[in-house]
Amino acid sequence: MALMPYCFDDETESAAEKWCRVNQVNVPEIRSFDDALHSLSKSQFRVEREFDGLQQGFREMLLELADLDFSDLRAGHLTGTKLHHYTEQGQRKIARALRKVRLLSGMFSQGVTEREFTQIDTQEDKNGNTNE
């Protein structure tokens, strides 16, 4: 199957295919979306792709909340940067930690800002004392 449209009707090979053949570039045979993901070294499963793609700081926060220990890693030499590095028990701990983050986030109004946390309403009681 051609990678690019042909320039002329009588051509049987696209320009990209010619370039790959001339430069001896191996083109993977991709027949499905899963094949395309695997050729990019990505999982076919969305949660694994998203966890593996997390920025380091966010991943560290999530793992800290998950309260993981070394027994949750499949092997001692693994770094824990990929979801498949963890045992099923470790993966479930990470899932529960993410659920906690989502529950906590849902308790606040959507779009709450950092500035709003500094807006404190001071009230006086009957005796004239403030709530500080």
N, C-alpha and C positions, 0 to 999 in steps of 0.2 A: 504494500500500500504506500502511496506517495506521501511524503512528509509535507511537501509544499505543492502549490498548484504548478502545473507545467507551463512553460513559456510558449511552447508550440504543440500543436495537436499530435504530431508524429513522435514526440518524445515519450519514452517509456519510463524515464527516471527524472525525478525533480532535481533542482539545483542543490538542495541540501543533501539528497541521497548521493549525488555525484561527488560532492565535496567530501562526504564521509568515506566513500569508496576510495577516492584518490588519496586521502590522508590517513587511510587505514584506521578509521574511528569505528569502534564497535557500537552499533546502535541496538539498544535492548528491544526485544520483541514485547510490545505492550498491547495487551488485548482488553484490559479492563482498568477501572479506576484503582483497584487494589494493586495491580501490577505497576501502575504509575507511582503510587505511594511507596511501594517497596523499592522501586528503582531510585527513589529519593531518600531511601533509608528511613522511611516513616511508617508507622503502624497503620493498619487499616481501621483500627478502633480509635474513635475520637478522644476518649478520655486519656488514653495512653499518649496520643499525639500532643494533646494540650498540656498534660503534666510534663512530658519531656521537653516541651517548648517554653515552660515557665522561666521567667527571669530568676536568677539565682536568689535574690533577696526574697521574692515571693515564695519560692520553693522552700527556702529555709524556714520562713514563718509557718508555712503549712506543716512541715515536718516537725517543727517544735511543738505545735499544737497537737499533732498526732501522738506525741509522747512515745516515739519509737525507740527500740533498743537494738543492740547488735543481732539478737536472735531473729529480728524481723528482716534482716538481709539474707538473701539466698546463699551468699558466700562472703567470707570476711574481706576479700580483696575488692569487692564491688564498692563503688563510690556513693550509690544511692541517688544519682542524678537522673536515673531512668526508672520508670514505674516497674519494669520487668526485673529490676534488681531486688525487689522485695518479695517476700513470701506472700501467700494469699492472706495470712493474718495481718501482715504489715500493710498490704494494699487496702484491707478493710479498715484499718486504723486511719489511714490517710483519707479514705472516703468519709468516715465519721467526722474527722477534723474539718473537712470541707463543708459537710452538712452543718456543723456548729457555726462556721464563718457565715454561711448563708442565713441561718436562723438569726444570728446576731445582727447582720446587715438588714434583715427584714424588719427588725424592731425600730429602725429609724426611718424617717421620711426619705423618700427617694431624692437624691440630689443634695443631701445635707452637705454643708461646707465646713471646712476647718474653722472659719471665722464664726460660724454659728455656735460653736462650742465655747467661745469666749463671751458670748452675750448672756449674762446672768442677770436675772430679774431680782432686784433687792426689794424685799418687802418688810414692812414694820409690823410687829404684833401690837397688842393692846397697850403694852407697857412702853412702846417706843423703841424696842430693840429690833435690830435688823437681823436677817437670816445668815449673816456671815460667820 
